[in-house]
Amino acid sequence: MSAVRLIRFNLFLRAVVALLVLTAVVNPPRAQQLARAPLPFERGEELIYQAEFTRGLLRGVDVAEFHFKSTTEHVARGADDPVVLHLTGDVVSKGLFPRIAGFRFHQHVESTADAEPFTVLHTSKTEEQGKRSRVLEAVFDHKTHKVLWSELSPSPQSGAFDFTEPIQDVLTVIYYLRTQKLEPGKSFDVPLTDAGRVFRLSVAAVEEKEIDTVLGKVKAIRVEPALFGDTSLVRARGQLSIWITADDRHLPVRAQLKVDLGTFDIKLKHVSYPQPN
């Protein structure tokens, strides 16, 4: 091979190598594009919590049970077939709560959410308080960044509101906290919508410490969502603290709610994974 041809051949090889490198950077293999760490609750999970009430001499009285469940499916919406999560939350009064508060309550929430990025797609909520019942629904359009909200009963009404990503509802926001890297001393905001209102929920990670739980001693990070205030989700005085394990599970293992009525201590009592790991 002549010197000129050898030089041209070497230049050709360099061009091919450069093209391959550029292609790998700009368009990585499909498997690499889709690879991501699964969410801690993505395989399916059931959580049961018990709430105890404390006020004055009245201590350790069971007043409510919380039940959360997550399931997963792959939905064909295009080439990527995204993972969609189905989340269910139930809070039911029990024990002496009807005597303390003067009424019974049951709140049932069903939400669907995209796993990546984690954001809500649809919400349906039923609120039962005494003899009153309220049914709400919200549909999220992530192309136009609008939520279509409706009250189905008892007073039918509807509206549309703008939102910023990644939007959450009252149920998905609990799971959203579990997707975040929580570091004591740091805080972040979460766009949140409920019952026709859209606002930003500020969440502060306060401290990390070892606590006793149904799982044994675990390291947990205490976070404080700013739920209370004139411009917040609950227009009253109060404080909420949630302890989330510092391991890969990011399990909420304990919460404490302080309101004028008294203090509610909420503890994890049971966790199970119905779907194979």
C-alpha positions as CSV (number, residue, x, y, z in Angstrom):
1,M,0.0,0.0,0.0
2,S,1.4,3.4,-1.0
3,A,2.1,6.1,1.6
4,V,-0.7,8.2,0.3
5,R,-3.2,5.3,0.5
6,L,-2.0,4.4,4.0
7,I,-2.5,8.0,5.2
8,R,-6.0,8.0,3.7
9,F,-6.8,4.7,5.3
10,N,-5.7,5.8,8.7
11,L,-7.7,9.0,8.4
12,F,-10.7,6.9,7.5
13,L,-10.3,4.7,10.5
14,R,-10.0,7.7,12.8
15,A,-13.2,9.2,11.3
16,V,-15.0,5.9,11.9
17,V,-13.8,5.7,15.5
18,A,-14.8,9.3,16.1
19,L,-18.2,8.7,14.6
20,L,-18.8,5.6,16.8
21,V,-17.7,7.6,19.9
22,L,-20.0,10.5,19.0
23,T,-22.9,8.1,18.3
24,A,-22.4,6.4,21.7
25,V,-22.4,9.7,23.5
26,V,-25.4,11.3,21.6
27,N,-27.5,8.1,21.3
28,P,-26.5,5.6,24.0
29,P,-27.8,2.0,23.7
30,R,-31.5,1.7,24.4
31,A,-30.9,-0.6,27.4
32,Q,-28.7,2.1,28.9
33,Q,-31.2,4.9,28.3
34,L,-34.0,3.0,30.0
35,A,-31.9,1.7,33.0
36,R,-32.9,3.3,36.3
37,A,-33.0,2.3,39.9
38,P,-36.5,1.0,40.9
39,L,-38.4,3.0,43.4
40,P,-38.5,1.4,46.9
41,F,-42.2,0.8,46.7
42,E,-42.3,-0.2,43.0
43,R,-42.5,-4.0,43.5
44,G,-45.7,-3.7,45.5
45,E,-46.1,-2.9,49.1
46,E,-48.6,-2.7,51.9
47,L,-48.2,-0.6,55.0
48,I,-50.5,-0.4,58.1
49,Y,-50.2,2.2,60.7
50,Q,-51.9,2.8,64.1
51,A,-52.6,6.2,65.5
52,E,-52.8,6.9,69.2
53,F,-54.1,10.0,70.8
54,T,-52.7,11.9,73.8
55,R,-54.3,14.8,75.6
56,G,-53.8,15.6,79.3
57,L,-54.4,12.4,81.3
58,L,-55.7,10.6,78.2
59,R,-52.8,8.7,76.7
60,G,-52.2,5.9,74.3
61,V,-55.8,5.6,73.1
62,D,-56.2,4.0,69.6
63,V,-58.1,6.5,67.4
64,A,-57.4,5.6,63.7
65,E,-55.8,3.2,61.3
66,F,-53.9,4.1,58.1
67,H,-53.6,1.6,55.3
68,F,-51.4,2.3,52.2
69,K,-50.9,0.0,49.2
70,S,-48.9,0.2,46.0
71,T,-49.1,-1.9,42.9
72,T,-47.3,-1.6,39.5
73,E,-48.1,-2.2,35.9
74,H,-46.5,-1.4,32.5
75,V,-48.8,0.7,30.3
76,A,-48.4,0.7,26.5
77,R,-48.2,4.4,25.7
78,G,-45.5,4.3,23.1
79,A,-42.1,2.8,22.6
80,D,-40.9,3.2,26.2
81,D,-43.9,1.5,27.9
82,P,-43.7,3.5,31.1
83,V,-44.1,2.0,34.6
84,V,-47.4,3.3,36.2
85,L,-48.0,3.0,39.9
86,H,-51.4,2.5,41.5
87,L,-51.5,3.8,45.0
88,T,-54.3,3.5,47.5
89,G,-54.7,5.2,50.9
90,D,-57.3,4.7,53.6
91,V,-57.6,6.5,57.0
92,V,-60.4,5.2,59.2
93,S,-61.4,6.4,62.7
94,K,-61.6,3.7,65.4
95,G,-61.7,3.3,69.2
96,L,-62.5,6.4,71.2
97,F,-62.1,8.9,68.4
98,P,-65.8,9.4,67.8
99,R,-66.3,10.2,71.4
100,I,-63.3,12.6,71.5
101,A,-64.0,14.4,68.2
102,G,-67.8,13.9,68.1
103,F,-67.8,12.2,64.7
104,R,-66.5,9.2,62.7
105,F,-64.4,9.7,59.5
106,H,-63.1,7.7,56.6
107,Q,-60.9,9.0,53.8
108,H,-60.2,6.9,50.7
109,V,-57.8,8.0,48.0
110,E,-56.8,6.3,44.8
111,S,-54.0,7.7,42.7
112,T,-52.1,6.7,39.6
113,A,-48.6,8.0,39.0
114,D,-45.8,7.7,36.5
115,A,-42.7,6.2,38.0
116,E,-40.2,8.2,35.9
117,P,-40.4,11.0,36.6
118,F,-42.5,10.4,39.7
119,T,-45.6,12.5,39.2
120,V,-49.4,12.0,39.6
121,L,-51.7,11.3,36.7
122,H,-55.1,10.8,38.2
123,T,-56.7,11.2,41.7
124,S,-60.0,10.1,43.1
125,K,-60.9,10.8,46.7
126,T,-63.9,10.1,49.0
127,E,-64.2,11.9,52.3
128,E,-66.7,10.7,54.8
129,Q,-67.2,12.6,58.0
130,G,-70.2,11.7,60.2
131,K,-73.2,11.7,57.8
132,R,-71.5,13.9,55.3
133,S,-69.8,12.5,52.2
134,R,-67.7,14.3,49.5
135,V,-66.4,12.8,46.2
136,L,-63.5,14.5,44.4
137,E,-61.6,13.8,41.2
138,A,-58.6,15.3,39.4
139,V,-57.0,14.5,36.0
140,F,-53.5,15.8,35.2
141,D,-52.5,16.9,31.7
142,H,-48.7,17.0,31.6
143,K,-48.6,18.4,28.1
144,T,-50.5,21.5,29.0
145,H,-49.6,21.5,32.7
146,K,-53.2,21.8,33.8
147,V,-55.2,19.8,36.3
148,L,-58.9,19.3,35.7
149,W,-60.6,19.2,39.1
150,S,-64.2,18.1,39.9
151,E,-66.3,17.7,42.9
152,L,-68.8,14.9,41.9
153,S,-70.9,15.2,45.1
154,P,-72.6,16.6,47.1
155,S,-72.1,19.9,45.2
156,P,-71.1,19.2,41.6
157,Q,-68.5,21.8,40.4
158,S,-65.3,21.8,38.4
159,G,-62.3,23.9,37.4
160,A,-59.0,23.9,35.7
161,F,-55.7,25.1,37.2
162,D,-52.1,25.4,36.0
163,F,-49.3,23.5,37.7
164,T,-45.6,23.1,37.7
165,E,-43.7,19.8,37.6
166,P,-43.5,17.4,39.3
167,I,-47.0,17.8,40.6
168,Q,-48.3,15.6,43.5
169,D,-51.6,15.0,45.3
170,V,-52.2,14.3,49.0
171,L,-51.3,10.6,48.6
172,T,-48.5,10.6,46.0
173,V,-46.7,13.3,48.0
174,I,-46.1,10.8,50.7
175,Y,-44.4,8.5,48.2
176,Y,-42.6,11.4,46.6
177,L,-40.8,12.1,49.8
178,R,-39.5,8.5,49.7
179,T,-37.9,9.1,46.3
180,Q,-35.9,12.1,47.5
181,K,-32.4,12.2,48.9
182,L,-33.1,13.5,52.4
183,E,-30.3,15.4,54.1
184,P,-30.6,17.0,57.6
185,G,-30.5,20.8,57.3
186,K,-31.8,20.9,53.8
187,S,-35.3,21.7,52.5
188,F,-37.2,21.6,49.2
189,D,-40.6,22.5,47.8
190,V,-43.2,20.2,46.3
191,P,-46.0,21.4,44.0
192,L,-49.2,20.0,45.5
193,T,-52.8,20.1,44.6
194,D,-55.9,19.1,46.6
195,A,-59.7,19.9,46.2
196,G,-59.2,22.5,43.6
197,R,-56.2,24.3,45.1
198,V,-52.6,24.3,43.9
199,F,-49.7,25.4,46.1
200,R,-46.1,24.6,47.0
201,L,-45.5,22.5,50.0
202,S,-42.2,23.2,51.8
203,V,-40.5,20.2,53.3
204,A,-37.6,20.4,55.8
205,A,-35.3,17.6,56.7
206,V,-34.5,18.2,60.4
207,E,-32.4,15.5,61.9
208,E,-31.2,11.9,61.6
209,K,-31.2,9.6,64.6
210,E,-31.8,5.9,65.6
211,I,-35.3,5.1,66.8
212,D,-37.2,2.0,67.9
213,T,-39.7,0.7,65.4
214,V,-41.6,-2.5,64.5
215,L,-38.6,-3.3,62.3
216,G,-36.2,-2.9,65.3
217,K,-33.8,-0.1,65.8
218,V,-33.3,1.9,62.5
219,K,-31.7,5.1,61.5
220,A,-34.3,7.5,60.4
221,I,-34.5,11.1,59.1
222,R,-37.2,13.4,60.5
223,V,-38.9,15.6,58.0
224,E,-41.4,18.4,58.6
225,P,-43.9,19.2,55.8
226,A,-45.4,22.7,56.2
227,L,-49.0,21.5,56.0
228,F,-50.5,24.1,58.3
229,G,-51.2,27.8,57.8
230,D,-53.4,30.3,56.0
231,T,-51.9,29.5,52.6
232,S,-51.3,25.8,53.2
233,L,-53.2,22.5,52.8
234,V,-54.7,22.8,56.3
235,R,-55.9,26.3,57.4
236,A,-55.3,25.8,61.1
237,R,-52.5,25.6,63.6
238,G,-50.5,22.4,63.8
239,Q,-47.2,20.6,63.2
240,L,-46.5,17.3,61.4
241,S,-43.2,15.3,61.7
242,I,-42.5,12.1,59.8
243,W,-39.6,9.7,60.4
244,I,-38.3,8.0,57.2
245,T,-35.7,5.2,57.3
246,A,-32.3,6.2,56.0
247,D,-31.8,2.9,54.1
248,D,-32.9,2.0,50.6
249,R,-36.5,1.3,51.6
250,H,-37.1,4.9,52.7
251,L,-40.0,3.6,54.8
252,P,-42.1,6.1,56.9
253,V,-42.0,4.4,60.2
254,R,-43.4,7.0,62.5
255,A,-45.3,10.3,62.4
256,Q,-46.5,12.8,65.0
257,L,-49.3,15.3,64.4
258,K,-49.8,18.1,66.9
259,V,-53.0,20.1,66.7
260,D,-55.2,22.0,69.1
261,L,-57.2,18.9,69.8
262,G,-54.1,17.0,71.1
263,T,-51.2,14.9,69.8
264,F,-51.5,12.0,67.5
265,D,-48.7,9.4,67.4
266,I,-48.7,7.3,64.3
267,K,-46.6,4.2,64.1
268,L,-45.9,1.5,61.5
269,K,-47.4,-1.8,62.6
270,H,-47.1,-4.0,59.6
271,V,-45.3,-4.0,56.2
272,S,-45.6,-6.7,53.4
273,Y,-44.6,-7.1,49.8
274,P,-47.3,-9.0,47.9
275,Q,-45.5,-9.1,44.6
276,P,-42.3,-11.1,44.1
277,N,-39.1,-9.1,44.5
